[in-house]
Amino acid sequence: MVLVGLLLFKRFLFVCSIVRERQEKQANFQLILITHDEEFMEQLHRNGLGRTYYRVGKSDRGHSEITQQTA
């Protein structure tokens, strides 16, 4: 189990390095990520990747709602 966690962490660091590299080279770089993993999103924010994201949910009437969130 520890090995799996280590491998996931290494992949996460690799993704972070790619995103940072792209941000440095291109001022208008945007990353579109669709996930249900809120822990992953928190890790991205803790590592300085992504200041704004959008949360999709349902209203009380069952309609889709999109709200902007700031890290």
C-alpha contacts under 8 A as a table, 3 or more apart, distances in Angstrom:
res1	aa1	res2	aa2	distance
1	M	4	V	5.20
1	M	5	G	6.42
2	V	5	G	5.08
2	V	6	L	6.16
3	L	6	L	5.02
3	L	7	L	6.15
4	V	7	L	5.13
4	V	8	L	6.19
5	G	8	L	5.13
5	G	9	F	6.11
6	L	9	F	5.04
6	L	10	K	6.20
7	L	10	K	5.10
7	L	11	R	6.26
8	L	11	R	5.09
8	L	12	F	6.13
9	F	12	F	4.95
9	F	13	L	6.23
10	K	13	L	5.11
10	K	14	F	6.17
11	R	14	F	4.95
11	R	15	V	6.22
12	F	15	V	5.14
12	F	16	C	6.20
13	L	16	C	4.96
13	L	17	S	6.16
14	F	17	S	5.15
14	F	18	I	6.38
15	V	18	I	5.17
15	V	19	V	6.25
16	C	19	V	5.17
16	C	20	R	6.12
16	C	44	L	7.75
16	C	47	N	7.84
16	C	49	L	7.37
17	S	20	R	5.18
17	S	21	E	6.08
18	I	21	E	5.12
18	I	22	R	6.24
19	V	22	R	5.17
19	V	23	Q	6.12
19	V	31	L	7.94
19	V	49	L	7.63
20	R	23	Q	5.03
20	R	24	E	6.22
20	R	49	L	7.70
21	E	24	E	5.26
21	E	25	K	6.39
22	R	25	K	5.16
22	R	26	Q	5.85
22	R	29	F	6.60
23	Q	26	Q	5.28
23	Q	27	A	5.95
23	Q	28	N	7.52
23	Q	29	F	5.58
24	E	27	A	6.73
26	Q	29	F	5.45
35	T	38	E	7.69
37	D	40	F	5.40
37	D	41	M	6.65
38	E	41	M	4.99
38	E	42	E	6.23
39	E	42	E	5.03
39	E	43	Q	6.26
40	F	43	Q	5.06
40	F	44	L	6.34
41	M	44	L	5.07
41	M	45	H	6.34
42	E	45	H	5.11
42	E	46	R	6.10
43	Q	46	R	5.06
43	Q	47	N	6.20
44	L	47	N	5.20
44	L	48	G	6.45
44	L	49	L	5.10
44	L	50	G	6.75
45	H	48	G	5.08
45	H	49	L	5.27
45	H	50	G	5.89
45	H	51	R	6.85
45	H	71	A	6.13
46	R	49	L	7.48
48	G	51	R	7.42
50	G	53	Y	7.08
50	G	71	A	7.39
51	R	70	T	5.81
51	R	71	A	5.13
52	T	68	Q	6.99
52	T	69	Q	5.73
52	T	70	T	4.57
52	T	71	A	6.01
53	Y	68	Q	5.93
53	Y	69	Q	5.25
53	Y	70	T	6.41
53	Y	71	A	7.67
54	Y	66	I	6.39
54	Y	67	T	5.55
54	Y	68	Q	4.51
54	Y	69	Q	5.65
55	R	66	I	5.66
55	R	67	T	5.35
55	R	68	Q	6.43
55	R	69	Q	6.88
56	V	64	S	6.82
56	V	65	E	5.65
56	V	66	I	4.60
56	V	67	T	6.62
57	G	64	S	5.67
57	G	65	E	5.23
57	G	66	I	6.52
58	K	61	R	7.67
58	K	62	G	5.37
58	K	63	H	5.33
58	K	64	S	4.58
58	K	65	E	5.57
59	S	62	G	5.10
59	S	63	H	5.19
59	S	64	S	6.23
59	S	65	E	6.21
60	D	63	H	7.46
